[in-house]
């Protein structure tokens, strides 16, 4: 079976979702991040996996459901931290972030199967990626990839294909980075914790 990894930051005000402020306060942005993380972990918990691992910068909180192994993120840039997460896997692994609370088990299940693929790539609407699956978790595929730039996803996908990996493509998803992203993602998954909190904040006047 495949390991399923979530890489995340502890949702603390001023440390997460800083691009949501304004219009949100740091505390509101952190609450939205916590809701997004909780939705993500719930989706992961519903998918059969060899292990469910939270690769965490910070400390776990009450938002963490049972059934997860928590490992600390290493230091360095995001490329190094992603590489280290894969280095901790002995077999096939699928990694996602905490920024796509609209993702469901149905989105993840195809990428848990490596019978016909060596890798899975999930492109993000901003040019990055929301998911990466590797049948053979080779950390060198991540090291040196420029992160958080419009060409991140293209560079990574080219690396996978240049390495000769049969690469499957997942559907495009939108990361929650800005207030406009939050509106779209909440609309895409209206029954989740993220959407419920987003609606409450709008009703309370946090966003006008």
VMD Tcl script that draws the C-alpha trace (Angstrom):
set ca {
  {0.00 0.00 0.00}
  {0.90 3.65 -0.35}
  {1.90 6.12 2.35}
  {-0.25 9.27 2.39}
  {1.51 12.41 3.62}
  {0.22 15.88 4.48}
  {2.77 18.68 4.84}
  {1.50 21.50 7.02}
  {2.21 24.36 9.40}
  {0.65 24.63 12.83}
  {-2.20 27.13 12.30}
  {-0.98 29.99 14.47}
  {-1.82 33.68 13.89}
  {0.93 35.45 11.98}
  {2.55 32.19 10.83}
  {0.01 30.88 8.32}
  {-2.03 32.36 5.49}
  {-0.46 35.79 5.84}
  {-1.63 36.67 2.32}
  {-5.21 36.57 3.64}
  {-4.47 39.63 5.79}
  {-6.15 41.88 4.93}
  {-9.09 41.50 4.66}
  {-8.87 38.94 7.46}
  {-7.15 39.49 10.78}
  {-4.20 37.20 11.61}
  {-6.44 35.25 14.00}
  {-9.13 34.81 11.33}
  {-6.54 33.75 8.75}
  {-5.19 31.18 11.20}
  {-8.71 29.90 11.88}
  {-9.27 29.47 8.14}
  {-5.95 27.63 7.90}
  {-7.01 25.33 10.75}
  {-10.32 24.62 9.03}
  {-8.53 23.88 5.74}
  {-6.14 21.55 7.54}
  {-8.98 19.77 9.34}
  {-10.84 19.22 6.06}
  {-7.66 17.93 4.43}
  {-6.91 15.51 7.27}
  {-10.50 14.24 7.22}
  {-10.21 13.45 3.51}
  {-6.88 11.69 4.05}
  {-8.28 9.71 6.99}
  {-10.96 8.28 4.69}
  {-8.44 6.88 2.19}
  {-6.92 3.41 2.76}
  {-3.16 3.84 3.18}
  {-0.13 2.05 4.54}
  {0.53 5.04 6.80}
  {-1.02 8.47 7.23}
  {1.71 10.94 8.10}
  {1.46 14.60 9.07}
  {4.76 16.33 8.29}
  {4.35 19.26 10.63}
  {6.08 22.57 11.27}
  {4.96 23.17 14.85}
  {2.94 21.16 17.31}
  {-0.22 19.09 16.79}
  {-3.48 20.39 18.21}
  {-7.06 19.24 18.76}
  {-7.61 19.45 14.99}
  {-5.52 16.27 14.50}
  {-7.68 13.14 14.11}
  {-6.52 9.72 15.28}
  {-4.58 7.45 12.96}
  {-1.80 9.86 11.96}
  {1.91 9.64 12.63}
  {3.33 13.12 13.23}
  {6.89 13.83 12.11}
  {8.62 17.21 12.29}
  {9.60 19.11 9.17}
  {13.31 19.55 8.62}
  {14.90 22.94 8.17}
  {15.64 24.62 4.86}
  {13.55 25.68 1.92}
  {10.33 24.03 0.85}
  {12.13 21.88 -1.70}
  {14.36 20.46 1.05}
  {11.41 19.89 3.36}
  {9.45 18.05 0.68}
  {12.50 15.98 -0.21}
  {12.97 15.02 3.44}
  {9.31 14.01 3.72}
  {9.70 11.59 0.84}
  {13.04 10.36 2.20}
  {11.17 9.06 5.24}
  {9.11 6.67 3.10}
  {10.23 3.13 2.32}
  {7.69 2.57 -0.44}
  {5.19 4.40 -2.64}
  {4.02 7.74 -1.25}
  {1.53 10.47 -2.11}
  {2.05 13.92 -0.59}
  {-0.42 16.80 -0.47}
  {-0.49 20.16 1.29}
  {-2.99 21.78 3.67}
  {-4.13 24.46 1.20}
  {-6.78 22.52 -0.75}
  {-9.66 21.77 1.65}
  {-11.90 21.01 -1.32}
  {-9.97 17.80 -2.04}
  {-11.98 14.64 -1.38}
  {-11.03 10.96 -1.09}
  {-12.20 10.55 -4.69}
  {-9.54 13.04 -5.80}
  {-6.83 11.10 -3.94}
  {-7.72 7.49 -4.67}
  {-6.43 7.34 -8.28}
  {-2.99 8.52 -7.15}
  {-2.72 5.76 -4.56}
  {-2.34 3.23 -7.39}
  {1.06 2.93 -9.05}
  {0.41 -0.15 -11.18}
  {0.45 1.87 -14.42}
  {2.38 4.92 -13.24}
  {5.69 5.74 -11.60}
  {4.53 9.19 -10.48}
  {1.42 11.31 -10.06}
  {1.34 15.07 -10.51}
  {-1.49 17.33 -9.33}
  {-1.23 20.82 -10.86}
  {-2.43 23.88 -8.96}
  {-4.21 26.79 -10.60}
  {-1.43 29.20 -9.61}
  {1.26 27.22 -11.44}
  {2.37 25.16 -8.48}
  {1.21 21.70 -7.49}
  {-1.14 20.34 -4.86}
  {-0.17 16.66 -5.00}
  {2.89 14.60 -5.82}
  {3.01 10.82 -5.83}
  {6.15 8.73 -6.27}
  {6.33 4.96 -6.55}
  {10.01 5.21 -5.62}
  {10.33 8.25 -3.32}
  {13.53 9.80 -4.68}
  {14.28 13.01 -2.75}
  {16.55 14.30 -5.52}
  {13.49 14.91 -7.71}
  {12.49 17.75 -5.35}
  {15.79 19.31 -4.40}
  {16.47 22.52 -6.29}
  {12.97 22.91 -7.70}
  {12.08 26.64 -7.37}
  {9.12 26.87 -5.03}
  {6.26 29.38 -4.80}
  {6.82 30.78 -8.29}
  {4.53 30.49 -11.33}
  {6.78 27.90 -12.99}
  {7.11 25.56 -9.98}
  {4.72 22.96 -11.31}
  {6.13 23.01 -14.83}
  {9.68 22.53 -13.56}
  {8.67 19.64 -11.32}
  {6.59 17.88 -13.96}
  {9.45 18.22 -16.45}
  {11.79 16.63 -13.90}
  {9.47 13.68 -13.49}
  {9.17 13.08 -17.21}
  {12.89 13.72 -17.83}
  {13.64 11.02 -15.26}
  {11.68 8.61 -17.44}
  {8.80 8.30 -14.98}
  {5.39 7.34 -16.34}
  {3.53 10.30 -14.89}
  {-0.22 10.44 -14.36}
  {-1.93 13.81 -14.11}
  {-4.57 14.66 -11.55}
  {-7.13 17.43 -11.95}
  {-6.24 21.06 -11.34}
  {-7.02 22.36 -7.85}
  {-6.87 25.87 -6.40}
  {-4.73 26.59 -3.34}
  {-6.13 28.96 -0.75}
  {-3.61 31.80 -0.78}
  {-5.73 34.94 -1.18}
  {-9.21 36.07 -0.21}
  {-10.34 35.52 -3.81}
  {-9.04 31.93 -3.64}
  {-10.97 31.41 -0.41}
  {-14.22 32.45 -2.09}
  {-13.71 29.97 -4.95}
  {-12.62 27.09 -2.74}
  {-15.48 27.57 -0.30}
  {-17.91 27.50 -3.22}
  {-16.30 24.31 -4.56}
  {-16.72 22.48 -1.23}
  {-19.70 24.15 0.47}
  {-20.22 21.47 3.13}
  {-16.74 21.46 4.69}
  {-15.37 23.15 7.78}
  {-13.52 25.69 5.65}
  {-16.66 26.77 3.80}
  {-18.67 26.98 7.02}
  {-16.11 29.22 8.69}
  {-15.67 31.29 5.56}
  {-19.43 31.88 5.49}
  {-19.53 32.83 9.17}
  {-16.72 35.34 8.74}
  {-18.46 36.93 5.77}
  {-21.75 37.15 7.67}
  {-20.02 38.67 10.70}
  {-18.58 41.40 8.51}
  {-14.94 40.24 8.48}
  {-14.98 40.43 4.68}
  {-16.93 43.06 2.78}
}
mol new
graphics top color blue
foreach p $ca { graphics top sphere $p radius 0.5 }
foreach p [lrange $ca 0 end-1] q [lrange $ca 1 end] { graphics top cylinder $p $q radius 0.2 }
display resetview
